[in-house]
Amino acid sequence: MRTISPTLIINETARLCIEAAYKLPDDTTNIIKKALKSEKNDRAKYFLHQYLENAKIAKNENIPICQDTGIAVFFVELGNKVYIPGGIEKAISRGTEKGYKKGLLRMSIVSDPVFDRKNTGTNTPPTIHISLVKGEKLKISLALKGGGSENMSALAMLKPSDGIKGICNFVADTVIKAGGNPCPPTIVGVGIGGNLEVSAILAKKALFRKIGTPNTDKRYAMLEKRILDRINKSGVGSQGLGGSITSFAVHIEWLPCHMASLPVAVNLNCHASRHKEVII
């Protein structure tokens, strides 16, 4: 059994929060550069250039890429031979608070969704999904999810008879109707299967994949391409003001489901797809 100090987790979590807010990941930068080569709309090309310039300024001056530094969403792979005194969730929560305060990141979490919408002042609690895996390692993956893109999420309990066409219609229509609200071009996470809550988690998990990497199942890789092509033919474009690239990529994750169900969830990332990970 390996013991991992909570202090180490706190410090690493704080570092992830700051770096995710300040530094655009390489896969995000590269997909923007790739889009610049194919985009023909002058206004859209201007925005894409601005995204890169904004990321450069944020990195050089150690300031947030976007003022909405979001809710901290963690996917954790916890080795079954790892012991963390006090628990993993407490350590990650304390690390989130430390990172947001040290990095001077905007606090966005309110204590009650309906009756007492007061800022917690710590950007906690974060959202934490934990999977138990074999071994003595701990992997923490973080995404900062801003309200603009998160608010454009959607979930549908389709009929199995809706099939591929129904999935394409629902996902594409969700992205197109969102217009400029999620600050496109977006990365589209899609969760298919499981049940109501699992499909939503799958959609968010899909956003952690390296941008543009196709699904390992060729059938789902083709479905990703089909949906992306339809979205990009919409003309919504960068910031919803026109262009040939409305989304950079569509990522699908799937699981088996009940024979009477076809759950489909959509979760969006804006053009500044902020994610970091660490293995301890």
TIMINU-273616 format. One line per 3 residues: number of its first residue (from 1); for each residue x, y, z of N, C-alpha, C, O. Coordinates in steps of 0.001 Angstrom, whole numbers. Layout:
<rs>
NUM> X:Y:Z:X:Y:Z:X:Y:Z:X:Y:Z  ...
</rs>
This chain:
<rs>
1> 848:-1201:0:0:0:0:883:1251:0:1816:1363:796  581:2174:-890:1341:3422:-977:536:4562:-366:-639:4740:-687  1167:5331:511:528:6496:1114:952:7753:365:2144:8000:183
4> -22:8542:-67:261:9808:-736:-185:10946:182:-1322:10976:652  719:11864:421:446:12978:1323:-648:13889:768:-603:14256:-406  -1616:14257:1582:-2632:15213:1148:-2013:16544:717:-2522:17201:-190
7> -927:16936:1359:-263:18201:1014:224:18185:-423:124:19184:-1135  756:17036:-847:1207:16904:-2239:35:17072:-3201:147:17760:-4216  -1078:16444:-2876:-2271:16540:-3734:-2800:17973:-3756:-3175:18484:-4811
10> -2828:18611:-2605:-3286:20002:-2516:-2435:20902:-3409:-2960:21700:-4185  -1124:20765:-3289:-215:21618:-4065:-305:21340:-5560:-265:22271:-6364  -426:20078:-5939:-523:19735:-7359:-1859:20192:-7941:-1919:20659:-9079
13> -2919:20058:-7164:-4232:20525:-7614:-4225:22037:-7804:-4756:22540:-8794  -3635:22756:-6876:-3535:24218:-6989:-2759:24602:-8236:-3150:25517:-8961  -1660:23903:-8484:-855:24180:-9684:-1658:23939:-10959:-1593:24736:-11895
16> -2416:22839:-11000:-3232:22538:-12178:-4243:23647:-12445:-4438:24057:-13589  -4888:24132:-11377:-5897:25185:-11547:-5283:26440:-12158:-5864:27044:-13060  -4119:26829:-11671:-3469:28039:-12167:-2985:27859:-13595:-3202:28729:-14439
19> -2328:26734:-13875:-1794:26506:-15214:-2901:26361:-16249:-2765:26838:-17376  -3992:25710:-15875:-5112:25560:-16805:-5716:26918:-17154:-6145:27143:-18285  -5746:27815:-16177:-6324:29146:-16398:-5402:30047:-17206:-5873:30905:-17953
22> -4075:29858:-17063:-3100:30748:-17689:-2574:30257:-19044:-2257:31061:-19921  -2484:28938:-19205:-1769:28393:-20358:-2661:27474:-21187:-3145:26452:-20701  -2868:27854:-22442:-3671:27039:-23342:-2894:25774:-23701:-1721:25871:-24063
25> -3503:24595:-23614:-2797:23349:-23934:-2366:23306:-25404:-2944:23981:-26255  -1349:22506:-25678:-815:22410:-27044:-1857:21923:-28041:-1905:22408:-29172  -2703:20957:-27630:-3682:20445:-28593:-4698:21517:-28974:-5182:21545:-30105
28> -5019:22401:-28025:-5947:23499:-28318:-5294:24516:-29253:-5905:24952:-30229  -4054:24891:-28951:-3327:25831:-29811:-3184:25281:-31220:-3370:26004:-32199  -2852:23997:-31318:-2632:23382:-32630:-3906:23307:-33458:-3859:23475:-34677
31> -5049:23057:-32816:-6299:22955:-33576:-6736:24330:-34074:-7361:24434:-35129  -6416:25380:-33329:-6715:26738:-33786:-5849:27081:-35002:-6335:27651:-35979  -4567:26728:-34932:-3655:26980:-36060:-4093:26202:-37295:-4017:26706:-38415
34> -4548:24986:-37086:-5032:24166:-38198:-6274:24794:-38829:-6426:24800:-40051  -7161:25321:-37981:-8381:25953:-38483:-8059:27186:-39317:-8751:27477:-40293  -7020:27905:-38940:-6621:29107:-39690:-6264:28785:-41135:-6458:29613:-42025
37> -5745:27590:-41369:-5315:27205:-42713:-6495:26893:-43636:-6386:27013:-44856  -7625:26491:-43041:-8768:26101:-43866:-9911:27118:-43858:-10749:27109:-44760  -9954:27992:-42852:-11031:28985:-42770:-10867:30045:-43857:-9779:30589:-44044
40> -11953:30331:-44568:-11926:31311:-45670:-12559:32647:-45285:-12272:33674:-45899  -13409:32629:-44283:-14101:33842:-43868:-13127:34782:-43156:-12488:34385:-42182  -13010:36021:-43631:-12032:36964:-43077:-12310:37297:-41611:-11384:37383:-40805
43> -13593:37483:-41268:-13923:37815:-39885:-13559:36651:-38962:-13006:36851:-37880  -13879:35430:-39407:-13566:34246:-38612:-12055:34083:-38454:-11582:33715:-37378  -11301:34351:-39511:-9840:34249:-39428:-9290:35280:-38440:-8329:35006:-37720
46> -9894:36448:-38410:-9471:37483:-37452:-9650:36976:-36025:-8762:37134:-35187  -10812:36362:-35751:-11062:35839:-34404:-10056:34761:-34038:-9543:34741:-32919  -9770:33865:-34976:-8827:32786:-34709:-7440:33343:-34386:-6758:32844:-33492
49> -7030:34374:-35116:-5762:35045:-34816:-5791:35646:-33410:-4811:35572:-32668  -6934:36241:-33063:-7067:36868:-31741:-7008:35835:-30619:-6470:36108:-29546  -7565:34642:-30868:-7515:33587:-29862:-6060:33230:-29539:-5695:33060:-28376
52> -5249:33120:-30570:-3836:32785:-30378:-3089:33918:-29681:-2251:33676:-28813  -3397:35147:-30063:-2741:36301:-29447:-3142:36408:-27981:-2313:36720:-27127  -4404:36152:-27696:-4898:36185:-26323:-4191:35143:-25466:-3808:35416:-24329
55> -4021:33942:-26025:-3347:32862:-25303:-1886:33218:-25043:-1341:32903:-23984  -1262:33870:-26007:142:34275:-25856:297:35303:-24740:1205:35199:-23916  -584:36285:-24716:-543:37320:-23678:-775:36703:-22301:-77:37028:-21341
58> -1774:35800:-22212:-2094:35159:-20931:-896:34380:-20393:-582:34454:-19205  -240:33646:-21262:917:32842:-20846:2083:33728:-20414:2699:33489:-19376  2383:34747:-21211:3539:35610:-20928:3350:36482:-19691:4305:36773:-18972
61> 2094:36898:-19451:1834:37814:-18339:1227:37121:-17113:905:37765:-16115  1080:35797:-17210:505:35025:-16104:-841:35593:-15649:-1031:35955:-14487  -1748:35656:-16594:-3114:36091:-16327:-4080:35106:-16981:-3692:34391:-17905
64> -5330:35055:-16519:-6271:34091:-17076:-6561:34321:-18559:-6644:35458:-19022  -6709:33231:-19284:-7069:33284:-20700:-8461:33906:-20855:-8717:34656:-21797  -9355:33580:-19912:-10724:34102:-19920:-11087:34530:-18508:-10652:33907:-17539
67> -11883:35593:-18381:-12262:36060:-17053:-13146:35053:-16326:-13181:35034:-15096  -13867:34209:-17084:-14674:33160:-16458:-13772:31939:-16242:-13607:31110:-17136  -13202:31845:-15060:-12307:30726:-14767:-13067:29486:-14293:-12467:28482:-13911
70> -14392:29576:-14325:-15254:28411:-14307:-15342:27613:-13029:-14845:28003:-11973  -15998:26475:-13174:-16064:25473:-12122:-14974:24455:-12418:-14781:24068:-13570  -14261:24021:-11384:-13180:23049:-11560:-13779:21645:-11592:-14403:21195:-10631
73> -13575:20965:-12723:-14108:19611:-12909:-12938:18629:-12963:-12042:18766:-13795  -12953:17649:-12079:-11859:16689:-11988:-12337:15274:-12330:-13396:14837:-11879  -11541:14574:-13128:-11690:13143:-13314:-10455:12503:-12686:-9326:12789:-13083
76> -10680:11639:-11708:-9594:11059:-10921:-9542:9549:-11113:-10554:8858:-11000  -8335:9046:-11409:-8094:7605:-11429:-7266:7278:-10191:-6090:7628:-10102  -7897:6608:-9246:-7289:6329:-7945:-6887:4869:-7876:-7731:3978:-7972
79> -5575:4624:-7707:-5090:3256:-7597:-5632:2560:-6358:-5750:3171:-5296  -5961:1280:-6497:-6547:542:-5369:-5529:228:-4268:-5892:-292:-3213  -4258:546:-4516:-3223:349:-3507:-2709:1686:-2975:-1599:1779:-2451
82> -3538:2716:-3121:-3175:4058:-2666:-4005:4422:-1439:-5219:4222:-1414  -3333:4957:-426:-4020:5460:759:-3725:6949:890:-2568:7368:854  -4789:7750:1043:-4648:9201:1199:-5279:9601:2525:-6505:9594:2639
85> -4482:9950:3530:-5037:10371:4830:-6008:11546:4660:-5665:12568:4067  -7208:11383:5182:-8199:12444:5085:-9069:12362:3843:-10117:13004:3775  -8640:11569:2851:-9459:11371:1662:-9082:12257:485:-8602:13375:668
88> -9299:11757:-708:-8928:12446:-1943:-9797:13676:-2191:-9299:14705:-2648  -11087:13580:-1894:-11989:14691:-2193:-11659:15931:-1376:-11692:17049:-1891  -11341:15732:-105:-10985:16862:750:-9713:17538:256:-9627:18766:240
91> -8722:16739:-148:-7454:17292:-621:-7639:18084:-1913:-7072:19165:-2067  -8428:17548:-2837:-8662:18250:-4106:-9429:19538:-3882:-9138:20551:-4519  -10405:19515:-2987:-11177:20717:-2684:-10280:21805:-2092:-10375:22971:-2475
94> -9413:21419:-1159:-8501:22392:-559:-7503:22918:-1593:-7136:24092:-1568  -7071:22045:-2494:-6158:22470:-3550:-6810:23430:-4516:-6179:24374:-4991  -8081:23186:-4807:-8826:24091:-5690:-8908:25481:-5069:-8649:26484:-5734
97> -9270:25531:-3796:-9339:26826:-3102:-7986:27525:-3124:-7908:28722:-3399  -6933:26792:-2838:-5588:27374:-2810:-5196:27913:-4186:-4654:29013:-4295  -5470:27139:-5231:-5103:27551:-6581:-5843:28785:-7034:-5251:29684:-7631
100> -7141:28838:-6754:-7932:29980:-7187:-7533:31255:-6452:-7535:32341:-7032  -7189:31114:-5165:-6765:32290:-4405:-5370:32738:-4814:-5136:33928:-5024  -4452:31803:-4929:-3074:32140:-5299:-2990:32683:-6720:-2217:33602:-6994
103> -3779:32119:-7616:-3755:32554:-9011:-4619:33764:-9300:-4680:34229:-10438  -5292:34279:-8269:-6201:35424:-8424:-7241:35146:-9496:-7535:35995:-10338  -7794:33934:-9447:-8805:33512:-10405:-10196:33867:-9884:-10435:33847:-8677
106> -11099:34189:-10784:-12440:34603:-10375:-13180:33460:-9691:-13212:32337:-10195  -13762:33754:-8558:-14586:32780:-7838:-15988:32794:-8436:-16617:33849:-8526  -16475:31636:-8842:-17741:31593:-9573:-18816:30723:-8933:-19932:30649:-9449
109> -18504:30065:-7822:-19443:29108:-7251:-20314:29765:-6185:-19811:30435:-5283  -21635:29563:-6299:-22560:30067:-5283:-23002:28921:-4374:-23044:27763:-4789  -23328:29263:-3133:-23565:28255:-2104:-24885:27513:-2263:-25016:26383:-1792
112> -25861:28127:-2918:-27170:27520:-3098:-27673:27904:-4491:-27600:29074:-4866  -28183:26938:-5265:-28569:27252:-6641:-29832:28086:-6777:-30054:28701:-7820  -30670:28119:-5733:-31976:28778:-5854:-32192:29874:-4807:-32460:31020:-5167
115> -32079:29540:-3520:-32538:30431:-2460:-31461:31328:-1856:-31778:32368:-1279  -30201:30942:-1981:-29145:31707:-1316:-27913:31754:-2217:-26878:31160:-1912  -28044:32461:-3317:-26980:32480:-4322:-25847:33439:-3920:-25622:34471:-4552
118> -25149:33055:-2846:-24012:33836:-2384:-22728:33122:-2777:-22631:31899:-2675  -21740:33895:-3228:-20467:33325:-3640:-19786:32656:-2442:-19712:33234:-1358  -19287:31426:-2652:-18617:30714:-1565:-17271:31350:-1225:-16739:31142:-135
121> -16718:32131:-2170:-15449:32797:-1934:-14239:31890:-2037:-13119:32318:-1758  -14450:30632:-2437:-13358:29656:-2527:-13353:28902:-3859:-12435:28134:-4143  -14380:29129:-4663:-14631:28369:-5892:-14780:26867:-5617:-14513:26030:-6480
124> -15203:26561:-4421:-15508:25178:-4066:-16975:25091:-3652:-17555:26101:-3256  -17588:23910:-3733:-16925:22643:-4028:-16665:22451:-5521:-17444:22909:-6358  -15566:21771:-5847:-15345:21388:-7239:-16202:20166:-7576:-16802:19560:-6689
127> -16253:19817:-8834:-16929:18586:-9260:-15868:17505:-9423:-14892:17701:-10148  -16047:16373:-8761:-15031:15322:-8759:-15656:13978:-9138:-16616:13527:-8513  -15097:13352:-10168:-15508:12013:-10582:-14331:11071:-10322:-13234:11288:-10837
130> -14557:10034:-9530:-13476:9134:-9123:-13704:7734:-9689:-14788:7164:-9569  -12654:7197:-10306:-12666:5812:-10781:-11563:5049:-10060:-10433:5527:-9955  -11892:3870:-9567:-10906:3036:-8893:-10227:2145:-9933:-10888:1413:-10669
133> -8887:2221:-9977:-8114:1421:-10938:-7055:621:-10174:-6828:855:-8987  -6421:-310:-10852:-5376:-1111:-10222:-4085:-306:-10107:-3780:532:-10956  -3329:-580:-9034:-2005:-1:-8936:-1823:1000:-7816:-2686:1167:-6954
136> -669:1666:-7850:-272:2601:-6798:-149:4034:-7301:516:4861:-6677  -784:4323:-8422:-693:5672:-8974:-2003:6437:-8806:-3077:5859:-8642  -1869:7740:-8853:-3019:8640:-8783:-2945:9594:-9965:-1961:10318:-10120
139> -3974:9601:-10795:-4029:10502:-11948:-5167:11492:-11739:-6311:11102:-11504  -4839:12768:-11825:-5838:13824:-11663:-5909:14630:-12951:-4917:15229:-13367  -7076:14649:-13583:-7302:15428:-14795:-8303:16533:-14489:-9340:16294:-13870
142> -7981:17736:-14926:-8800:18912:-14616:-9248:19632:-15873:-8478:19799:-16819  -10502:20054:-15871:-11005:20976:-16895:-11686:22135:-16189:-12437:21937:-15234  -11423:23341:-16661:-12117:24517:-16153:-13295:24789:-17076:-13109:25093:-18255
145> -14503:24680:-16543:-15711:24795:-17358:-16435:26100:-17060:-17027:26266:-15993  -16382:27016:-18007:-17058:28289:-17879:-18553:28169:-18103:-19029:27210:-18711  -19282:29146:-17609:-20736:29115:-17710:-21275:29233:-19118:-22306:28642:-19438
148> -20587:29997:-19974:-21093:30209:-21328:-21253:28936:-22119:-22283:28722:-22759  -20237:28081:-22081:-20316:26822:-22821:-21122:25772:-22047:-21884:25007:-22639  -20948:25743:-20726:-21651:24746:-19913:-23165:24925:-20002:-23909:23945:-19981
151> -23620:26170:-20100:-25057:26437:-20165:-25707:25955:-21458:-26931:25853:-21537  -24894:25657:-22470:-25418:25182:-23739:-25498:23661:-23813:-25774:23100:-24873  -25258:22997:-22687:-25353:21537:-22624:-26802:21095:-22809:-27736:21867:-22590
154> -26968:19841:-23214:-28324:19305:-23402:-28288:17790:-23277:-27253:17154:-23478  -29443:17229:-22940:-29557:15780:-22809:-30921:15349:-23324:-31930:16009:-23075  -30940:14244:-24040:-32203:13718:-24566:-32270:12212:-24360:-31287:11497:-24551
157> -33442:11750:-23971:-33678:10311:-23899:-34381:9909:-25188:-35609:9869:-25262  -33579:9614:-26194:-34128:9266:-27498:-34700:7855:-27490:-34431:7067:-26584  -35489:7549:-28508:-35971:6188:-28713:-34909:5411:-29479:-34234:5984:-30335
160> -34744:4133:-29196:-33778:3354:-29966:-34019:3436:-31474:-33076:3376:-32263  -35290:3573:-31868:-35617:3660:-33295:-35143:4969:-33920:-35068:5073:-35145  -34817:5983:-33090:-34286:7238:-33633:-32923:7012:-34283:-32577:7675:-35261
163> -32162:6085:-33742:-30919:5649:-34356:-29905:6739:-34649:-29880:7781:-33994  -29066:6477:-35652:-27986:7392:-36020:-28532:8751:-36451:-27979:9790:-36089  -29608:8741:-37217:-30188:9999:-37689:-30652:10857:-36517:-30422:12066:-36494
166> -31297:10233:-35558:-31772:10970:-34387:-30630:11545:-33568:-30715:12672:-33080  -29565:10775:-33418:-28388:11255:-32684:-27779:12452:-33399:-27491:13472:-32772  -27581:12333:-34719:-27004:13435:-35503:-27853:14697:-35397:-27338:15798:-35202
169> -29163:14513:-35531:-30058:15672:-35467:-29976:16366:-34110:-29879:17591:-34036  -30014:15572:-33034:-30012:16157:-31700:-28708:16884:-31405:-28728:18018:-30926  -27573:16246:-31684:-26277:16856:-31377:-26044:18096:-32224:-25693:19152:-31699
172> -26237:17973:-33532:-25997:19112:-34424:-26934:20267:-34100:-26500:21418:-34047  -28200:19979:-33884:-29164:21046:-33574:-28810:21752:-32270:-28981:22966:-32159  -28317:21004:-31281:-27920:21601:-30002:-26800:22611:-30214:-26847:23717:-29677
175> -25795:22230:-30995:-24649:23107:-31232:-25050:24319:-32069:-24639:25441:-31775  -25841:24098:-33096:-26237:25180:-33995:-27133:26192:-33270:-26964:27401:-33427  -28075:25695:-32483:-28971:26591:-31736:-28212:27401:-30690:-28637:28497:-30327
178> -27109:26878:-30213:-26304:27595:-29221:-25701:28863:-29813:-25401:29806:-29081  -25520:28894:-31124:-24993:30083:-31794:-23657:30508:-31231:-22747:29692:-31086  -23536:31802:-30909:-22281:32330:-30386:-22136:32234:-28875:-21100:32619:-28332
181> -23159:31725:-28180:-23126:31685:-26713:-21942:30919:-26122:-21372:31375:-25131  -21545:29769:-26690:-20418:29038:-26096:-19053:29469:-26623:-18066:28757:-26443  -18989:30651:-27285:-17725:31169:-27840:-17084:30178:-28810:-15971:29711:-28568
184> -17776:29852:-29908:-17204:28919:-30876:-16040:29536:-31649:-15847:30751:-31673  -15267:28635:-32286:-15459:27210:-32490:-15345:26403:-31194:-14507:26676:-30334  -16209:25411:-31092:-16313:24603:-29885:-15698:23219:-30084:-15428:22786:-31204
187> -15490:22553:-28968:-15236:21110:-28963:-16496:20495:-28398:-16969:20907:-27338  -17047:19512:-29093:-18337:18934:-28735:-18139:17564:-28104:-17699:16620:-28760  -18469:17472:-26822:-18429:16187:-26138:-19800:15538:-26201:-20809:16173:-25895
190> -19837:14272:-26596:-21108:13550:-26730:-21025:12249:-25937:-20091:11465:-26103  -22009:12034:-25076:-22113:10782:-24334:-23322:10014:-24820:-24432:10546:-24859  -23111:8768:-25189:-24203:7929:-25698:-24263:6652:-24871:-23254:5969:-24693
193> -25454:6334:-24367:-25627:5098:-23621:-25577:5291:-22123:-25667:6413:-21624  -25432:4181:-21407:-25513:4235:-19947:-26952:4486:-19542:-27848:3722:-19900  -27173:5560:-18795:-28521:6025:-18475:-28470:7549:-18436:-27523:8147:-18946
196> -29471:8181:-17839:-29549:9638:-17879:-28292:10303:-17342:-27686:11121:-18034  -27884:9962:-16105:-26753:10675:-15505:-25414:10227:-16091:-24484:11026:-16195  -25316:8965:-16470:-24056:8455:-17005:-23744:9071:-18374:-22587:9361:-18679
199> -24761:9264:-19180:-24521:9854:-20510:-23949:11261:-20383:-23109:11666:-21187  -24402:12012:-19371:-23882:13365:-19163:-22417:13333:-18727:-21618:14162:-19161  -22072:12383:-17875:-20677:12244:-17446:-19801:11820:-18612:-18674:12297:-18751
202> -20309:10927:-19450:-19564:10501:-20638:-19278:11684:-21567:-18184:11801:-22117  -20274:12558:-21734:-20098:13721:-22610:-18991:14624:-22097:-18196:15148:-22878  -18939:14806:-20787:-17886:15649:-20207:-16541:14953:-20297:-15530:15590:-20592
205> -16519:13655:-20048:-15279:12896:-20134:-14703:12943:-21550:-13485:12945:-21732  -15581:12980:-22541:-15136:13013:-23938:-14312:14259:-24244:-13472:14244:-25144  -14547:15330:-23505:-13834:16592:-23735:-12382:16530:-23274:-11595:17420:-23599
208> -12019:15499:-22527:-10641:15352:-22058:-9745:14680:-23096:-8523:14664:-22953  -10348:14137:-24120:-9548:13492:-25164:-8758:14537:-25945:-9237:15654:-26138  -7564:14191:-26392:-6777:15098:-27212:-7615:15541:-28396:-8160:14709:-29121
211> -7722:16855:-28596:-8664:17411:-29564:-8403:16886:-30978:-7290:16964:-31498  -9452:16360:-31571:-9359:15867:-32941:-8978:14412:-33054:-8965:13864:-34156  -8661:13762:-31923:-8331:12331:-31955:-9610:11532:-32130:-10510:11631:-31296
214> -9714:10741:-33193:-10964:10010:-33439:-11183:8876:-32455:-10237:8363:-31856  -12423:8498:-32300:-12780:7354:-31478:-12073:6102:-31995:-11932:5919:-33204  -11634:5250:-31088:-10916:4048:-31502:-11822:3049:-32221:-11338:2195:-32964
217> -13121:3151:-32006:-14099:2333:-32734:-14433:3054:-34040:-14949:4171:-34011  -14150:2439:-35163:-14314:3095:-36460:-15749:3539:-36719:-15979:4538:-37400  -16713:2800:-36177:-18117:3179:-36371:-18411:4523:-35704:-19067:5393:-36277
220> -17904:4666:-34470:-18133:5926:-33761:-17254:7047:-34308:-17629:8217:-34244  -16099:6698:-34839:-15255:7704:-35486:-15969:8284:-36713:-15900:9486:-36967  -16642:7433:-37458:-17406:7910:-38623:-18594:8762:-38181:-18940:9744:-38839
223> -19217:8381:-37065:-20343:9162:-36546:-19858:10538:-36086:-20544:11538:-36296  -18678:10593:-35459:-18097:11881:-35062:-17906:12776:-36281:-18261:13954:-36258  -17348:12212:-37338:-17096:12986:-38555:-18400:13450:-39192:-18496:14584:-39662
226> -19389:12584:-39209:-20686:12936:-39811:-21325:14112:-39071:-21825:15048:-39695  -21305:14058:-37748:-21891:15143:-36956:-21099:16431:-37149:-21686:17500:-37319  -19760:16337:-37122:-18917:17532:-37283:-19146:18194:-38634:-19235:19419:-38720
229> -19240:17395:-39682:-19482:17950:-41020:-20799:18713:-41072:-20886:19782:-41675  -21816:18154:-40438:-23123:18827:-40442:-23068:20135:-39660:-23622:21147:-40089  -22397:20107:-38512:-22274:21329:-37710:-21556:22414:-38496:-21986:23568:-38508
232> -20466:22046:-39148:-19651:23046:-39833:-20247:23538:-41147:-19770:24518:-41719  -21275:22870:-41619:-22002:23359:-42789:-23069:24389:-42402:-23716:24984:-43264  -23238:24587:-41099:-24286:25498:-40621:-23944:26962:-40854:-24837:27800:-40983
235> -22632:27275:-40909:-22218:28660:-41109:-22236:29507:-39850:-22047:30721:-39931  -22460:28897:-38674:-22453:29659:-37427:-21097:30338:-37238:-21030:31544:-36998  -20033:29571:-37347:-18677:30115:-37343:-18193:30671:-36017:-18868:30565:-34993
238> -17006:31267:-36059:-16372:31817:-34859:-17235:32905:-34227:-17700:33823:-34903  -17439:32783:-32918:-18251:33729:-32142:-19682:33873:-32674:-20382:34829:-32341  -20111:32910:-33508:-21460:32942:-34050:-21659:33978:-35131:-22795:34313:-35469
241> -20557:34497:-35686:-20639:35585:-36666:-20222:35154:-38066:-19830:35981:-38890  -20311:33852:-38327:-20059:33357:-39668:-18714:32685:-39831:-17749:33003:-39137  -18669:31741:-40772:-17440:31020:-41045:-17710:29550:-41288:-18816:29060:-41060
244> -16695:28860:-41749:-16860:27451:-42104:-16528:26504:-40956:-16732:25296:-41073  -16022:27035:-39858:-15670:26181:-38718:-16435:26647:-37483:-16090:27651:-36859  -17475:25899:-37148:-18271:26169:-35953:-17768:25336:-34781:-17831:25764:-33629
247> -17266:24137:-35092:-16683:23263:-34065:-15368:22696:-34574:-15230:22363:-35751  -14411:22593:-33673:-13117:22011:-34017:-13186:20491:-34101:-12520:19874:-34932  -14002:19892:-33228:-14041:18428:-33156:-15299:17968:-32445:-15889:18702:-31651
250> -15699:16744:-32742:-16756:16053:-32012:-16138:14790:-31423:-15559:13980:-32147  -16260:14627:-30120:-15730:13460:-29424:-16875:12689:-28788:-17656:13245:-28015  -16969:11428:-29113:-18032:10581:-28560:-17443:9546:-27606:-16439:8904:-27913
253> -18084:9393:-26443:-17824:8273:-25545:-19147:7526:-25369:-20210:8146:-25319  -19082:6193:-25275:-20323:5422:-25216:-20210:4258:-24238:-19116:3804:-23900  -21376:3789:-23792:-21476:2621:-22934:-22755:1853:-23296:-23652:2421:-23919
256> -22849:589:-22922:-24098:-157:-23119:-25251:525:-22389:-25036:1273:-21436  -26457:264:-22838:-27628:879:-22201:-28811:-87:-22221:-28737:-1173:-22795  -29892:330:-21590:-31125:-463:-21553:-31685:-598:-22968:-31570:327:-23772
259> -32289:-1744:-23272:-32771:-1998:-24632:-33897:-1056:-25050:-34169:-907:-26241  -34562:-411:-24065:-35650:509:-24404:-35191:1962:-24457:-36004:2858:-24681  -33886:2206:-24251:-33394:3580:-24119:-32296:3895:-25126:-31627:3002:-25645
262> -32128:5197:-25390:-30993:5703:-26157:-30643:7088:-25599:-30978:8106:-26204  -29965:7121:-24436:-29595:8414:-23846:-28474:9067:-24661:-27511:8409:-25053  -28617:10361:-24905:-27589:11123:-25617:-27417:12467:-24920:-28382:13211:-24749
265> -26193:12775:-24522:-25891:14044:-23858:-24848:14812:-24651:-23980:14223:-25294  -24945:16140:-24596:-23999:17017:-25286:-23416:17995:-24270:-24154:18638:-23522  -22095:18101:-24248:-21414:19068:-23392:-20372:19783:-24241:-19614:19140:-24967
268> -20331:21110:-24154:-19462:21892:-25028:-18297:22527:-24281:-18422:22918:-23121  -17179:22619:-24959:-16064:23455:-24536:-15948:24602:-25523:-16130:24409:-26725  -15646:25791:-25027:-15407:26914:-25922:-14071:26719:-26634:-13393:25713:-26423
271> -13693:27683:-27477:-12439:27568:-28227:-11224:27471:-27309:-10199:26908:-27693  -11337:28022:-26089:-10249:27933:-25116:-10483:26713:-24248:-10978:26827:-23127  -10132:25554:-24761:-10355:24306:-24048:-9269:24123:-23005:-8160:23692:-23322
274> -9586:24449:-21767:-8582:24516:-20698:-8564:23214:-19904:-9498:22924:-19155  -7517:22444:-20067:-7400:21192:-19331:-5943:20862:-19032:-5045:21170:-19816  -5732:20237:-17895:-4402:19820:-17457:-4538:18513:-16686:-5618:18174:-16202
277> -3426:17781:-16577:-3447:16552:-15780:-2097:16315:-15129:-1076:16856:-15553  -2117:15493:-14089:-884:15126:-13413:-1019:13676:-12930:-2098:13234:-12534  89:12961:-12976:142:11601:-12428:1101:11632:-11243:2258:12031:-11370
280> 602:11207:-10106:1402:11224:-8876:1775:9790:-8484:2450:9581:-7476
</rs>
